[in-house]
Amino acid sequence: MFFVFGFFAFIGHPIINVGFIQPIDYLVFGVLGCIGPLGFYNSMKQKLKREIMDKLPDFLRDIANSSASGMTIYDSIQSASEGDYGQLTKELKMTVAQLSWGIPIDEALTNFGERVNTNEVKRLAITINKALEIGGNTSAVFNAAAKELDQIRRVEQQRRTEMSMYSIVIFISFFVFLAVILVINGTIFQAIYALQGKMAGKAIGNIRIANIDPSEVKTMFFTFVFVQSLGGGLLGGFMMEGRLSGGIRQAFVLVLISFLTFKILF
């Protein structure tokens, strides 16, 4: 809807004629409306998955300990699911409920991997199902799975720590660029506006002094900052999270900061 409003405003036939809203503002509203809900929803889902991944190795070790004491797989999962594993507890109770309905354990573990929807858990479910199918020491299988998840978590934390410095540099660069634009507009262009009031339309030799529209300059500057904020947010989030979708929330925040800065300080 905002994109349609912006299109008609740009061609000179605004649907809604509000003095303080420029045509490019509709574009900003449209972008914020698109990436805002998506970014925060994605961030919430990723936080939930990280909490599950943090608790899952403890759950697997509890199953291994129960299996080592002679309990069956079903009894081990049921006993371990009674503990407090945060966000993982809900998924475990659903898995236990499926087992109580007579669903085979391999199918219940596969369903668990589909609900959590991470490559690590899906691969873990396949590995455990194959190990249980072949037979052997069940406790060792779950202990090995817990160690694998611990290693994956450590690698992911190390990657996030190392790449977060590069993301911070990108975000700092954005604010430096925004500050430079503010300084240029407040010094050089303000002097040009004052000069053109006296000399606009006059000629110096073969050079004619043009009349610069401040609103067009503002739109030009905002376009620069808008592209910088959108691209910088996506790139910074991608480097930190390893997924382009991880930068949508950062892009939303930077675009919003840019928009408010131009509305207040320009």
N, C-alpha and C positions, 0 to 999 in steps of 0.2 A: 504494500500500500504506500509506504514512504517512497519507494523507488518510482512509483507511478506519479506521485505528487512532485517529486524532484524532476522527472522528465518534463512534465508540463511547465514547471517553473523555469527550467533552463531554456525552453523554447519561447518563453515570454507569455504563456497563458496559464498562470497559476490557478490551481483549483481552490486553494485556500490562500488568501492574500493577507499575510501578517507581516507587518513592517520589520520586526526584529528577526525574522526567520529568513535566511538567505537560501537560494536554491541548493547550495551544497550541503546545507544543514539537513535537508531531507535525505540525502545520500548517507550522511553520518547516522541519522536515526535508523535508517534501514539496515546499515551494517551492524550497529549496536543491537538492534532487535534480532538479527540473525545469529550473531556469534555470542551474545550474552547468555541466553538460556542454555545454548549448546555447550558453551565453555564451562559454566558452573555445574551443569549436570554431569558432564564428563569428569570434572574434577572430583565431584562427590563419588562417582562410581569408582574412580581410580583409588581414592582414599579407602573406600570400602574393601577393594581387592587387596590393597597393601595390608590392611589390618588382618584380613583372612590369611594372607601369605605369612604374616609374622607369627600367627598362632598355629598354623597347620603343622609345622615340625613338632611342636609339643604334643599335639594330638596323636601324631603318628608314633611318637615314642611311648605314649601312654598305651596305645594299642599293642605295641611290641612288648611292653612289660606285662600286660595282661595275657597275651598269647604265650609268653615264656612261662607263666604260672599254670598253664594248662587249659585256659578258657578257649572256647571256640571263637571264630572270627566274629560271628554275630554278637556273642556275649561281650567280646572285647570292645567292639564299636559301641554297643549300647552302654557299657560301663564308662567308657571314655567320654561319651557324649553328655554324660551327666555333669561334667566339669564345666568351669567357666572359661570359655574361649572367645569371649567378646562377640564380634560379628559372625564368627565361625559357628557359634552355638546353634543359631537358627538353621543353617544348612545341615549341620550334623543331625539335628532332631528330625529334619525332613528325610534324611537318608535312613535313619533308624526306622521311621514310620514306613518307608517303602520296603525295607527288609521285613518288617512285621506283617506286611500285606502279602508276603510270599514272593516278592520280586528278587531274582537272583542277585548275589552280591556284585557280580561283574557289571550287571546292568545298573545297579544302584550307584556304584562308583562312577560309571560313565555319565549317568545323569548328574551326579555331583560336579564332575568336571565341566559339564555343559552349563550348569547354573553359575558356577564361579567364573567361567569363560576366560580363563587365562591359559596360555600355551603350556606353562609349567604344570598346572594342575591336570590338564587334559593328558599330557604325556605321562604324568605320575599315575593317573588312573589306568592307562594302558599297560604301564610297566607292572603295577601291582596285580592286575587281572592276569597277565601272562605268567607272573611268578606263582600265583595261586593255582593257575591251571596246570602248570608243570609239577607243582608240589615242592615240598622241602621244608626248610626252616622258616616258618611264617614270621617269627619274631625278627629274624635277620633281614627279611625283605622290608619290613616296615622301618627298621632302624636305618637301613641303607637309603630308603626313600627320604627319611627325615634329614640325613646328612646331605643328600643332594639338594634339598630345598634350602638348607642352611647355607650351602655354598653359593647357590643362585642368589640368595638374598644378600650375602656379603659382596658378591660381585656387583650387584645392582646398586647397593649403597655406595660402593667405591666409585662407580661410574658417575652417580649423581653428585658426589662430593667433588670429583675432579672437573666435571663439566659445568657445575654451578658457577665457577669462577668466570668462565667464558660468557655465561648468561648474564652475570652481573656487569661485565664489561659492555655488553650490548645494551643493557638497560641504562647504564650510566651515559653511554654515547647518545642515546635518545634524549636524555635530559640536557646534555651539553648542547646538542643540536637545537633543541627548543629554546634554550637560553640565548644562543647566538642569534636565532631569528628574532627574539624579543629585543635584543640589543640593536640589531640592524634596523628594525622598524622604528625603535624609539630614538635613534640618533640620525643615521644617514637619510632615511626616508622622511623623517619629520623635517629635516633641513630642506629636502627637495620640495616637500609640500609648501613650506614657507616661501621658497624661492619662486615656485611656479605661480604663486598668487600675484607676484609682481612682474614676472617675465613670460608667462604662458602666452603662446601665440606670437611672440616676438622672434626675430631672427638675428642670429649672430653669424655674419657671413653667409655661408650656404646652409647653416644649421638652424633649424627652427625648433624652438623650445616647445615640447609637447605638453599637453595637459594630462597629467597622470591621475587616474581615478583611484583614491585610497581603497575603495571597496574591492576593486580588482586586484590590487596589490595584496590585500588581506586574503582574498580567495587563493591567490597564487601561493602565498606563504603557507596557508593552511593545507593546501594540497600537498606541498612538500612534507609537512609534519605528519599529515594523515598517512601518507604512504610509509613514512619512516616508522610511525607507531605501529601500524598494522604488520608490516614486514618484520620489524624488530621484535614485537611480541611473539609472533609465530616462530621465528628463528630461535629466540631465547628459550621458549618453552620446549621446542624440539630438541635443543641441545641438552636441556636439563632432564626431560622425561624420556627422550628417545622416540617420541611419537609427535607427529605434526599436530594432532588433536590436543596434545598437552600444552600447546602455546595459545590456544584460543582464548582462555581466560586472561592470560597476560596481554594479549592483543586488545581485548575488550577494555581492560583497565587503562592501557596507554592511550587508546583512541579517546576514551572518556576524558582523561586528563588533558589531552590536546584540545578537545572541543571546549572544555570549561575554561582553559587558559586563554584561548582566543576570544571567547565571549566576555571574559572579565577584564583582560589586560590589553586587548587591542581596541 
